[in-house]
Amino acid sequence: MKNIFKLFISAGFLAAATTGCTDLDVEITSQLTEFPDSEIAAEAKLSDVYYKFRGPLGRRYNELCSFSSDEFTGISFDGDYYNSGENSHPTLHMYNADDPCVDWYGDITSGITSCNKAILDLGGADEPAAAPALAMRAFYHFILMEVWGASPILDHLLDENEAIDRSPRPDVAAFIEADLLKAIPNLTQEVNAGTYGKPTYWMAKALLAKLYLNWAVYSCEDVTTYTPSINNPKLDDCIAICDEFLNNSPFDLSDSYREKFWPENGYKVKDFIYAMPYDRITAQGMCYARYRTWRQMNSLDISIYGFKLSASVGGNMAVNPNVVDLLSLPGDDRNASIVGGPIYYFDNERNLTNDPVIYNGEQLVFTKEIKLKEGSVPEELNTGKDVNGWSQGYKSVKWFPTYDDYLNGRNQSNDVPIFRFADIILTKAEALLRGGKATTGDTPASLLNQIRTYVHAPLFDGEPTLQDILDERGREFFDENWRRNDLIRYGKFEDDWALKHVVNPKAKTELFRRICPIPTGVMNTNTNWTQNPGY
């Protein structure tokens, strides 16, 4: 029986064969029994394992997380950007196995295959040199489990005709934990340009903390039975990791909130524990601004960003009203992540001016509430193909583009953080509130106020609740791909927001949508698999 992983294995060995034949004078060492001759050689063997998530993170994974959470509505304009429901389906919790937002499973399994090839080349999983590949294998399994629940545990290179079953989610979580615990002692603690975007000691610890915070979710074999009241036995372990970050790590909150998401960001950002590097020319795939920018902005002589756009933009990602409410604390730097109401230009230093953006003789105004075009099909989330329709919903400007982006296929150079130090701080606050044991003088209030202080927001007065922490996470990590994860952990993924429950009332009760359908192509190839319940 054919298996989806066969192609990746063959491609990996083909790449090794073609590169190995370019220099016949190179001394050949056994890939099974010999260690690399140098650190450079070891890094070469690992070069294919780091960036398999770059493509999905740059678009389709981002769309899944953004639209299925309470952050964005995927609007269309009289058919423009409807595209068979690719944006409205996740928005309305109506996604299916053929939707593009879930059709990147192969990218992740390809990454795992690359990890297993590297582990084999480096002498096996017990060898210290294989630790980076082990950590990345854990990360890729985490993404599979997070999105699709039960997943194949790929701990070796598959034979040509080897079939493999999906393992229950709790087993996958345990496998991820084991890989991380084995890798961590042998990973570098160095944080510099050379380790940026790669699995370090700190990256693996942050992933382990995220795994432990969500352990009660991942230990449920049936996702529909999860409730936030289920005991989480990993909270103390989670807090211990957070304490290590808070007391002994090189990370801090010294960076300006807005600037750390700009295209000049990178390894110097002290808040970034692990980020995906992007470059408009050499590491393409990040195109967030393309879909967040008002639909007709390229028709203006100067765009909202202060420079002419040389290519079209989508404008189909409308910020939901509840996010506008969250991003409204007095003086909070994070409020500038969105624009709405009367619209003004940004200057060359990316600060808002008092110069209004004019379209057809009138200042543009983005509405807080999102209203559909009268008489339209509700499931299409059609707001109309005119200035009113294009202007429904506030827009995110967190991922500021540059002029050169639009000369290179609208690919951006903004690196996307996956784990941040700010997340560690709020993770500890949440773990304490969920019943984890206090180990230092940190309290949920003091931790929350560390975040409020660096963004110049009012200090929190009193003792925060779990809802307060969720709200703060909504502000701090808006448009960073974690909101879906947060809402599921808090038992709020089925709550009412924006148009979801109005257009699709079933979204309130379809708890199976906490995980996604396996893509049709994957199911067709792995005929021994069973589709996730409900799909």
LUMFI-205329 format. One record per residue (C-alpha): y, x, z. Coordinates in steps of 0.25 Angstrom, whole numbers, padded with zeros to 4 digits, always signed. Example, Ala and Ser with C-alpha at 12.3 -4.5 7.8 and 13.67 -1.06 7.14 Angstrom:
2
-0018+0049+0031;-0004+0055+0029;
END
This chain:
535
+0000+0000+0000;+0014+0005-0003;+0024+0007+0008;+0039+0008+0008;+0038+0022+0014;+0031+0028+0003;+0043+0030-0006;+0050+0037+0005;+0039+0047+0008;+0037+0050-0006;+0052+0052-0008;+0052+0061+0004;+0041+0070-0001;+0047+0070-0015;+0060+0075-0009;+0053+0086-0002;+0045+0090-0014;+0057+0091-0023;+0065+0099-0014;+0054+0108-0010;+0052+0113-0025;+0067+0117-0027;+0064+0131-0022;+0051+0138-0024;+0054+0150-0015;+0056+0142-0003;+0045+0145+0008;+0037+0133+0010;+0033+0128+0024;+0024+0117+0028;+0032+0104+0031;+0021+0100+0040;+0019+0112+0049;+0031+0121+0048;+0045+0119+0054;+0058+0122+0046;+0062+0136+0045;+0076+0133+0050;+0085+0122+0055;+0091+0121+0041;+0077+0118+0036;+0074+0108+0047;+0087+0101+0043;+0083+0100+0029;+0071+0093+0032;+0079+0083+0040;+0090+0081+0030;+0083+0068+0024;+0082+0061+0037;+0096+0059+0042;+0103+0049+0033;+0093+0038+0028;+0101+0028+0036;+0114+0031+0028;+0112+0021+0017;+0109+0009+0026;+0120+0012+0036;+0130+0014+0025;+0128-0001+0021;+0116-0010+0022;+0113-0007+0037;+0127-0008+0040;+0128-0022+0033;+0116-0027+0041;+0122-0022+0054;+0136-0027+0051;+0133-0041+0045;+0121-0045+0054;+0130-0042+0066;+0142-0049+0070;+0151-0039+0064;+0153-0043+0049;+0151-0055+0040;+0146-0051+0026;+0156-0060+0018;+0155-0063+0003;+0166-0067-0008;+0161-0078-0017;+0148-0070-0020;+0155-0056-0019;+0147-0048-0009;+0137-0059-0006;+0126-0051-0013;+0115-0061-0010;+0119-0061+0005;+0118-0046+0008;+0130-0047+0018;+0129-0062+0022;+0114-0062+0025;+0115-0051+0037;+0128-0058+0041;+0121-0071+0043;+0108-0066+0048;+0101-0070+0035;+0097-0056+0031;+0084-0056+0023;+0074-0045+0018;+0082-0043+0005;+0095-0041+0010;+0102-0027+0008;+0106-0026+0023;+0091-0023+0026;+0087-0016+0013;+0087-0002+0018;+0074-0001+0026;+0069+0010+0016;+0081+0019+0020;+0076+0020+0034;+0062+0022+0031;+0066+0033+0021;+0073+0039+0033;+0061+0039+0042;+0052+0045+0031;+0062+0056+0029;+0061+0058+0045;+0046+0059+0044;+0046+0068+0033;+0056+0077+0041;+0047+0076+0053;+0035+0081+0046;+0042+0092+0039;+0048+0097+0053;+0034+0098+0059;+0033+0084+0065;+0039+0075+0075;+0037+0084+0087;+0045+0095+0081;+0059+0097+0086;+0064+0099+0072;+0060+0085+0068;+0068+0078+0079;+0080+0074+0070;+0070+0067+0060;+0063+0060+0072;+0077+0055+0077;+0080+0050+0063;+0066+0043+0062;+0069+0036+0075;+0083+0032+0070;+0077+0026+0057;+0067+0019+0064;+0078+0013+0073;+0085+0008+0061;+0072+0001+0056;+0069-0005+0069;+0083-0009+0072;+0084-0017+0059;+0070-0021+0056;+0063-0021+0069;+0048-0018+0067;+0048-0005+0059;+0037+0005+0054;+0036+0017+0063;+0037+0028+0053;+0033+0041+0061;+0026+0048+0049;+0027+0049+0034;+0019+0038+0028;+0007+0041+0019;+0008+0036+0004;+0001+0023+0007;+0003+0022+0022;+0008+0008+0026;+0015+0006+0040;+0018-0006+0048;+0030-0009+0055;+0030-0007+0070;+0036-0016+0081;+0050-0014+0085;+0047-0009+0099;+0037+0002+0093;+0048+0007+0083;+0058+0008+0095;+0048+0016+0103;+0045+0025+0091;+0060+0027+0089;+0062+0031+0104;+0050+0041+0103;+0056+0048+0091;+0069+0049+0097;+0064+0054+0110;+0056+0065+0103;+0067+0069+0094;+0079+0069+0104;+0075+0082+0112;+0075+0090+0099;+0088+0084+0092;+0101+0092+0092;+0112+0088+0102;+0122+0095+0093;+0133+0085+0088;+0140+0092+0076;+0142+0091+0061;+0128+0096+0059;+0121+0085+0067;+0130+0074+0063;+0122+0062+0057;+0109+0068+0061;+0100+0065+0072;+0104+0072+0085;+0100+0071+0100;+0111+0062+0102;+0108+0053+0089;+0094+0051+0094;+0099+0048+0109;+0109+0038+0103;+0098+0031+0095;+0089+0031+0107;+0100+0024+0115;+0101+0014+0104;+0086+0011+0104;+0086+0010+0119;+0098+0000+0120;+0091-0009+0110;+0077-0007+0116;+0075-0021+0120;+0078-0026+0106;+0068-0016+0100;+0057-0018+0110;+0056-0033+0105;+0046-0034+0095;+0051-0048+0091;+0066-0047+0089;+0068-0062+0092;+0064-0060+0106;+0075-0050+0110;+0085-0054+0120;+0095-0045+0127;+0089-0048+0140;+0076-0040+0137;+0074-0028+0146;+0078-0015+0139;+0070-0004+0146;+0077+0007+0139;+0091+0005+0145;+0091+0016+0155;+0086+0026+0143;+0098+0021+0135;+0108+0024+0146;+0102+0038+0148;+0105+0041+0134;+0119+0035+0135;+0121+0044+0147;+0117+0056+0139;+0127+0053+0129;+0138+0050+0139;+0136+0062+0147;+0131+0073+0138;+0134+0070+0123;+0144+0076+0114;+0149+0062+0110;+0162+0054+0114;+0172+0044+0111;+0184+0053+0107;+0184+0048+0092;+0194+0038+0087;+0186+0025+0085;+0191+0022+0071;+0191+0036+0066;+0176+0039+0069;+0172+0028+0059;+0182+0034+0048;+0177+0042+0036;+0180+0055+0043;+0171+0053+0054;+0159+0062+0056;+0152+0071+0066;+0165+0074+0074;+0165+0059+0079;+0161+0061+0093;+0156+0046+0095;+0146+0048+0084;+0132+0051+0089;+0125+0048+0075;+0132+0044+0063;+0128+0043+0048;+0137+0052+0039;+0142+0046+0027;+0151+0053+0015;+0157+0045+0004;+0150+0056-0006;+0139+0063+0001;+0133+0053+0010;+0136+0039+0004;+0132+0026+0009;+0143+0021+0019;+0152+0011+0013;+0156+0002+0025;+0171+0000+0020;+0166-0005+0007;+0162-0018+0013;+0172-0019+0024;+0184-0018+0015;+0191-0031+0011;+0185-0035-0003;+0198-0033-0012;+0203-0021-0005;+0201-0012-0017;+0210-0021-0025;+0222-0016-0017;+0231-0004-0020;+0228+0001-0006;+0216-0004+0003;+0217-0007+0017;+0213+0007+0020;+0225+0013+0014;+0219+0018+0001;+0215+0012-0013;+0200+0007-0014;+0194+0012-0027;+0182+0003-0025;+0179-0011-0021;+0175-0016-0007;+0167-0027-0001;+0175-0034+0010;+0162-0041+0013;+0161-0037+0028;+0169-0046+0036;+0171-0043+0051;+0166-0054+0060;+0177-0061+0069;+0169-0057+0082;+0171-0043+0078;+0186-0045+0076;+0186-0050+0090;+0179-0038+0096;+0188-0028+0089;+0201-0034+0096;+0202-0026+0109;+0217-0022+0111;+0219-0008+0107;+0204-0006+0103;+0203+0005+0091;+0190-0002+0086;+0199-0014+0082;+0203-0006+0070;+0189-0007+0065;+0192-0020+0058;+0204-0026+0051;+0208-0041+0050;+0219-0051+0049;+0231-0046+0041;+0227-0033+0034;+0235-0020+0034;+0232-0006+0027;+0227+0006+0034;+0235+0019+0033;+0230+0033+0029;+0226+0035+0044;+0218+0022+0044;+0228+0015+0053;+0232+0001+0050;+0246-0001+0045;+0256-0013+0044;+0254-0013+0029;+0248-0026+0025;+0236-0026+0015;+0241-0035+0004;+0232-0043-0006;+0237-0053-0017;+0251-0052-0010;+0246-0055+0004;+0241-0047+0016;+0226-0047+0018;+0221-0055+0030;+0207-0053+0035;+0202-0065+0043;+0195-0064+0056;+0186-0076+0054;+0177-0076+0041;+0177-0089+0033;+0168-0092+0022;+0173-0098+0009;+0173-0113+0009;+0161-0119+0001;+0154-0105+0000;+0139-0103+0004;+0140-0099+0019;+0128-0089+0018;+0136-0081+0008;+0148-0079+0018;+0157-0081+0006;+0172-0080+0010;+0177-0081-0004;+0182-0071-0015;+0197-0071-0012;+0206-0064-0002;+0203-0074+0008;+0188-0072+0007;+0189-0057+0006;+0197-0057+0019;+0187-0065+0028;+0184-0056+0040;+0190-0043+0046;+0186-0030+0040;+0180-0018+0046;+0188-0005+0043;+0180+0004+0053;+0174+0012+0042;+0187+0016+0035;+0185+0022+0021;+0192+0032+0013;+0198+0032-0001;+0187+0041-0006;+0176+0032-0001;+0180+0022-0013;+0178+0033-0023;+0164+0036-0019;+0157+0022-0019;+0164+0017-0007;+0155+0027+0001;+0162+0031+0015;+0162+0044+0023;+0162+0036+0036;+0150+0041+0045;+0143+0029+0052;+0140+0031+0067;+0126+0026+0071;+0127+0030+0086;+0140+0033+0093;+0143+0037+0107;+0151+0024+0109;+0138+0017+0107;+0131+0025+0118;+0142+0021+0128;+0141+0006+0125;+0126+0008+0125;+0126+0013+0139;+0135+0002+0143;+0126-0009+0137;+0113-0002+0143;+0119-0003+0157;+0123-0017+0155;+0109-0020+0151;+0103-0015+0164;+0102+0000+0161;+0103+0009+0173;+0117+0015+0176;+0116+0031+0176;+0130+0035+0177;+0144+0029+0181;+0145+0023+0167;+0146+0007+0167;+0147-0002+0156;+0162-0004+0158;+0165+0011+0158;+0156+0013+0146;+0163+0002+0138;+0176+0007+0142;+0173+0021+0136;+0173+0014+0123;+0185+0005+0126;+0193+0018+0130;+0190+0026+0117;+0194+0014+0108;+0207+0011+0116;+0202-0003+0119;+0204-0010+0133;+0195-0006+0144;+0184-0016+0148;+0187-0022+0161;+0176-0026+0170;+0161-0025+0167;+0156-0027+0153;+0145-0036+0149;+0135-0033+0138;+0143-0042+0129;+0155-0033+0132;+0147-0021+0127;+0142-0028+0115;+0157-0032+0112;+0161-0017+0114;+0150-0013+0104;+0155-0023+0094;+0168-0016+0095;+0164-0001+0096;+0153-0002+0085;+0159-0012+0076;+0154-0010+0061;+0144+0001+0066;+0131-0006+0063;+0127-0008+0078;+0131-0022+0080;+0119-0029+0075;+0111-0020+0084;+0120-0024+0096;+0119-0039+0093;+0104-0039+0093;+0103-0031+0106;+0113-0041+0113;+0105-0053+0107;+0118-0057+0099;+0113-0055+0085;+0111-0070+0083;+0125-0074+0089;+0135-0082+0082;+0146-0074+0074;+0155-0075+0062;+0148-0084+0051;+0133-0080+0054;+0129-0092+0063;+0138-0101+0055;+0131-0099+0042;+0117-0095+0047;+0115-0103+0060;+0100-0097+0060;+0106-0083+0064;+0107-0088+0078;+0092-0089+0080;+0086-0080+0070;+0083-0068+0080;+0074-0062+0070;+0086-0056+0062;+0088-0046+0073;+0079-0038+0064;+0080-0038+0049;+0070-0041+0038;+0062-0030+0031;+0068-0028+0017;+0060-0035+0006;+0057-0022-0001;+0051-0015+0012;+0042-0027+0014;+0037-0028+0000;+0033-0013+0001;+0027-0014+0015;+0018-0026+0013;+0011-0024+0027;+0024-0027+0034;+0029-0041+0039;+0043-0045+0038;+0051-0047+0050;+0050-0061+0056;+0060-0071+0051;+0062-0064+0037;
END
